[in-house]
Amino acid sequence: MTVKELYSMNFNDACEKLSEENDQITTYESLKEFAIKSIKEERLFVAIHILEAIHKFPADYYDYDYCIGTLETPAPLSVVADLVDYCEDAEE
């Protein structure tokens, strides 16, 4: 998606489209499921880290790299401008 295409969409549609292209854009529900899975796997430190972040910064969408675990905190995405970095031409 280009920046121009991004700004022609509403926030929720843009998040859905970009999340298909980029695993780092995730949802509140997906993060909750990940926390539950982490608890079941006895990775409580990861679950606590995720739950604290989504409790402190409530949003429908987040930027989070699941591979990094506690080295990264889920960052809330709340406006279209938050999504520019995920566009193909963001650096142009």
Secondary structure, DSSP 8 states (H G I E B T S, - for coil): --HHHHHTS-HHHHHHHHHHH-TTEEEHHHHHHHHHHHHHTT-HHHHHHHHHHHHHS--SEEE--TTTGGGS--EEE-SGGGGGGGSTTTT-
